[in-house]
Amino acid sequence: MYKFTIVLFALVLPIFAIPAPVPEEFHGLEKRTAGTGTEYHPGHGSCGGTNGDNDVVVAISAQIFDGGAHCNKQVHISYNGQSVDATIVDEFSGGPNDLELSPAVFGRLSPNSDNPIDVNWNFD
């Protein structure tokens, strides 16, 4: 009887050791970019639309813009504990990691700061 109990225990125990599926919530490290955010006044953008100061939009460097490959994509921008998601609508000839921020974006990130600000950003 003792051997039977040990054998039964040895056969049943692995059933409880089978791992349960875990929801996958980790999608890898997102690439964050550090750059300078400068306020600008949007108008007719390189992505084909017209935007104003109240629109939550940005322009990215021509190097990253890549002929419009990132038109209308979202970027997540953060500065000093504040963050905002904005839409790419234009390009500019600044530094490769820099952004031009509409007044709506700049005001959400830094309502009382001088222009420019050091931002971190990544594609959503």
Secondary structure as GFF3:
##gff-version 3
##sequence-region A 1 124
A	DSSP	alpha_helix	2	17	.	.	.	ID=ss1
A	DSSP	beta_strand	33	39	.	.	.	ID=ss2
A	DSSP	beta_strand	57	61	.	.	.	ID=ss3
A	DSSP	alpha_helix	62	65	.	.	.	ID=ss4
A	DSSP	three_ten_helix	66	68	.	.	.	ID=ss5
A	DSSP	beta_strand	74	79	.	.	.	ID=ss6
A	DSSP	beta_strand	82	92	.	.	.	ID=ss7
A	DSSP	beta_strand	99	101	.	.	.	ID=ss8
A	DSSP	alpha_helix	103	109	.	.	.	ID=ss9
A	DSSP	beta_strand	117	123	.	.	.	ID=ss10
###
